[in-house]
Amino acid sequence: MSHKHDRILQSILEEPVSGNIHWREVESLLQHLGADIEPGHGARLKVLLNGVEGTLHRPHHSGVCSKQEIRHLRDYLLRVGVRKVESP
């Protein structure tokens, strides 16, 4: 995993929830992890990763994800088996 994607993943999985993660970074990370992303209704996106389907919401009026959207994304990533990479 690239340093950029690792940094974004760490930001998503850490506490307290970050309020400064841009959607384009999230989408790039999901694609890097091998997710299939399909548009849904409105701001919804259907995501398929590791055989698990989920629904995520693209931010409406800003490119920055809300803390609630990050929590939802974190729950989905943990459900599909994505974990924090520990540094040596």
SULQUI-V821799 format. One record per residue. RES is the residue in one small letter. PHI is phi in whole degrees, -180 to 180 (NA if undefined). PSI is psi in degrees with one decimal (none if undefined). D_LAST is the distance of its C-alpha to the last C-alpha in Angstrom with 2 decimals. Layout:
# SULQUI-V821799
{{RES | PHI | PSI | D_LAST} {RES | PHI | PSI | D_LAST}}
This chain:
# SULQUI-V821799
{{m | NA | 138.4 | 15.23} {s | -69 | 160.4 | 16.18} {h | -60 | -39.6 | 14.64} {k | -62 | -48.5 | 17.85} {h | -68 | -36.8 | 17.74} {d | -63 | -41.6 | 14.15} {r | -64 | -42.2 | 15.34} {i | -66 | -44.2 | 18.50} {l | -60 | -43.7 | 17.00} {q | -60 | -41.4 | 14.87} {s | -64 | -37.3 | 18.23} {i | -70 | -39.2 | 20.13} {l | -88 | -12.7 | 18.11} {e | -84 | 160.4 | 17.66} {e | -111 | 144.2 | 20.41} {p | -70 | 162.4 | 22.80} {v | -63 | 132.0 | 23.87} {s | -76 | 141.1 | 23.88} {g | -108 | 19.5 | 27.38} {n | -134 | 48.6 | 26.55} {i | -115 | 124.3 | 25.36} {h | -84 | 143.2 | 27.81} {w | -58 | -39.7 | 29.16} {r | -61 | -31.9 | 28.86} {e | -70 | -40.1 | 25.05} {v | -63 | -46.5 | 25.09} {e | -63 | -40.2 | 27.46} {s | -63 | -43.0 | 25.41} {l | -63 | -46.3 | 22.29} {l | -60 | -43.1 | 24.56} {q | -65 | -39.7 | 26.09} {h | -63 | -36.1 | 22.79} {l | -76 | -9.3 | 21.92} {g | 98 | 17.5 | 25.38} {a | -75 | 144.6 | 27.46} {d | -95 | 125.0 | 31.22} {i | -119 | 124.0 | 32.60} {e | -124 | 140.2 | 36.34} {p | -65 | 141.9 | 38.43} {g | -112 | -150.1 | 40.04} {h | -83 | 128.2 | 42.71} {g | 65 | -124.6 | 42.41} {a | -90 | 3.1 | 38.85} {r | -79 | 147.5 | 37.51} {l | -131 | 135.8 | 35.34} {k | -91 | 126.3 | 34.97} {v | -121 | 133.7 | 31.47} {l | -123 | 116.0 | 30.76} {l | -139 | 129.7 | 27.19} {n | 54 | 34.8 | 26.34} {g | 79 | 4.9 | 29.99} {v | -113 | 124.5 | 30.01} {e | -91 | 141.0 | 32.36} {g | -144 | 166.4 | 31.97} {t | -119 | 126.1 | 33.80} {l | -119 | 160.5 | 32.25} {h | -118 | 126.3 | 34.24} {r | -76 | 140.3 | 34.18} {p | -58 | 142.6 | 34.87} {h | -78 | -58.9 | 38.64} {h | -112 | 10.8 | 39.44} {s | -151 | 157.0 | 36.20} {g | -85 | -3.1 | 33.23} {v | -99 | 132.2 | 30.95} {c | -75 | 142.0 | 30.00} {s | -74 | 164.6 | 31.16} {k | -62 | -36.3 | 28.98} {q | -65 | -40.9 | 30.85} {e | -64 | -37.7 | 30.12} {i | -67 | -40.7 | 26.36} {r | -61 | -43.7 | 26.62} {h | -63 | -44.7 | 28.58} {l | -61 | -43.9 | 26.12} {r | -60 | -46.4 | 23.19} {d | -60 | -41.8 | 25.36} {y | -65 | -47.0 | 26.16} {l | -61 | -41.5 | 22.63} {l | -66 | -37.4 | 21.64} {r | -64 | -33.7 | 24.94} {v | -90 | -0.4 | 24.24} {g | 99 | 10.8 | 20.82} {v | -83 | 125.9 | 18.49} {r | -125 | 163.2 | 15.42} {k | -67 | 137.4 | 12.62} {v | -90 | 121.7 | 9.49} {e | -82 | 134.3 | 6.48} {s | -81 | 146.2 | 3.79} {p | -70 | none | 0.00}}
